[in-house]
Amino acid sequence: MSVLSGVAVAAVAVSMASSPAQAKPAPVVAKEPNYQNRSHDLPNPLGDAQRDLREEAVNKLIKGEATTETRGGERVIKVKGSKNAAAKGTKAAKDKYVSWPVNREEDIFTVLTDFGTKTKPATGGTPGPVHNTIPSPDRKWDGSKTDDNSTYWTKDFNRQHYLDMMFGEGESFKDFYTKLSNGRFLAKGDVSNWVSVPYNEAAYGSNKQSDAAGSWPFVADTATAWYNDQKAQGKTDAQIKTYLAQFDKIDRYDYDNDGNFNEPDGYIDHFQAIHAGEGEEAGGGAQGEDAIWSHRWYAYSNNQGKTGPAGNLLGGVPLGNSGMWIGDYTTEPENGGLGVFAHEFGHDLGLPDLYDTAGGDNGTGFWTLMSGGSWLNHGTDSIGTTPGNMGAWEKMQLGWLDYQQVNHGFDRDVKIGPADRDSKTLPQALLVNLPDKTVTTSYNKPHSGSYEWWGGSADGLNTTLKRSIDLTGKTSGSVSAWTWYNIEKDYDALYAEASTDGGATWKQVGALLDGESKTWTQKTWDLSEFAGKKIDFRFRYATDGGLHYEGPFLDDITITADGAPVLTDTVENGDNGWAASGFKRMGGSTSEVVQHYYLAENRTYNGYDKTLKTGPYNFGWSNTRPDWVERFPYQNGLLVTYVDGQYGDNNTSVHPGHGQVLPVDARPTPVKWSDGTLLGNRRQPFDATFGQEKTDSVTFHRNGVPTTVKSSKGIPTFYDLDRKNYWTADNPWNSVQVAGSGTKITVAKTTNNAQDMLLKVRFDK
């Protein structure tokens, strides 16, 4: 393993969230990039459904229950529809197709956006900013408080800067994704000159308003500003449309349901708006909390079915009169490094965040681009400039992983090459497929009888339970239901809504439900304002990203008109006239069979993974030099990841020791400061790998006081019989409780300068 480069020269962002028993950080001016406390991969019904389907399809491929075929010249995964749908009382499910191409060549349209001088009363703020006004960081390192080896800055953030960063022949966005995919993905595209939107940044980024109230108008105004600039240059609509056609080559959501994703759909395939100034995730610079938080989203997704290109009304914003639209988009700051662009594009490709989005700090650390790995670097004067690679699971989701599968119970020796590239003869990873497990979750007992309605428990939900109610000739009406719920307050909610136009528009009825009420309580929604009319009524449960609880449960629903009951529904007799979309009849508990498996990969200091040696960082002098970082190496070796289908996120602060895709820490005993508090989990898993080599001795500082982790001998064998072997309650958010399947993976031998590994895979009999 590497030789430790002592204290420091540059770094990568650390979470500001504290894990259990960790010391509260001293007040500092530092702007550590921090994604933990806020979701930036925001809910999009189309994208979320597509992500879920792809995960299901890849899992079925692993189990041999799905196949690949070619459609429109592109590889897709075919997921067969349910054969027993009729027996369940539902329509026969059609076959579904998931884009999983062998080779992809896609174009990215980037617009550079300055902010204007207009302000909005609700958000206030100062004019601007415009580009090239970010102050130069202090590079005269003399031990003073202003020393800065973490802020990315260049003298001129002009169009050529972004063309080079995105599509240059050296280290660039194009080069990163080409190498990450082993040549399977080629990024192309163009970058505009700087254009100006009318309002200041606060109008779009202020936290005084909802994300949609700021972010979507920002995308719309950016599109309009670019279009107006083109018209000012004398371009016709036909010329503009011809130019934009290069960015519409894929049918992302297969709007015509033909399984061919390799065709235009009227939407820009990949759009990113780069805004002047810093991102709020890094402190926001002069704008602070008025700055835009880098994110990925879908503009005006609430207009699906209403607006969009002819024949494909999926919402979004138009690019003037060109006929082209923007739906999916990402946005990043002027001084964003390559890492943030690569990370957000990972979302654009359909990948989730793998850090704890509920405000905790799990053990993914710097191991993957989709967590802290986006903030790695070469150890010079800034962070986030050169990202590390994705993990094996992420590459597998995109169809970029070459792996060798071993099914549980079949001993085998497997030789793997380095994780960062395809050796053409050796796989990049080992996949150990474990026997399915049955997971039973108990929520409550129905208010009466054996059944109740449940709105679901997941991020990004928009589930509904709907029926028609005839109030003609009536002077009053109401809906009552017994409710049991645990709903994230201020972020998720259960609504009662009514429509008088057949569901085209909906009006909220009464107060929403959120917070916690784990005893059955009867609620009533007054429909008197709709007396004399036929209406549609629905319960709608909506959740955002990042955190969710058990959700809402409804039982014993009564509809009255003029004080007399017209329906009493105990939920015992089927749907009983309700149209459920996402709501489910259940008996207080659920039981499902889920898939789980291990992925093991040899992380070496090659390619972009060289940053595992130079880029991990720690802000070790927060009280005296808040922008100064020290660097240390993550240890090369065999990284084992437990993929557990029981969980849909990596929020170990919510479910300690468990998550969707969590690395196993070979050395889970936590590193502690001298006062017994814990080192943060961006740094705890630096020695998580298995192997034959001893680890480096590493020194960390807190407010200038050092703590040294001594070198330790290699741990060649991963053995999962004890579920808690690699997890400790002393630091419950780090690492993972493993499967307990009797699986052993031993690094028996390394060759080719530790690039290749011979793994012995054995199972208890």
Beta strands, then each sheet from edge to edge (+ up, - down):
strand 1: 67-71
strand 2: 74-79
strand 3: 96-99
strand 4: 104-114
strand 5: 185-196
strand 6: 270-275
strand 7: 295-298
strand 8: 317-318
strand 9: 325-326
strand 10: 328-333
strand 11: 403-407
strand 12: 412-416
strand 13: 429-433
strand 14: 437-442
strand 15: 452-454
strand 16: 462-470
strand 17: 477-487
strand 18: 493-499
strand 19: 507-508
strand 20: 515-526
strand 21: 534-542
strand 22: 551-561
strand 23: 564-569
strand 24: 579-581
strand 25: 584-586
strand 26: 589-594
strand 27: 596-603
strand 28: 617-618
strand 29: 630-631
strand 30: 637-644
strand 31: 661-663
strand 32: 698-702
strand 33: 705-709
strand 34: 717-719
strand 35: 743-751
strand 36: 756-763
sheet 1: 1+ 2- 3+
sheet 2: 5+ 4+ 6+ 10+ 7-
sheet 3: 8+ 9-
sheet 4: 11+ 13+ 27- 30+ 31-
sheet 5: 12+ 36- 35+ 34-
sheet 6: 14+ 26-
sheet 7: 20+ 17- 22+ 15- 25+
sheet 8: 19+ 18- 21+ 16- 24+
sheet 9: 20+ 17- 22+ 23-
sheet 10: 28+ 29-
sheet 11: 32+ 33-
end
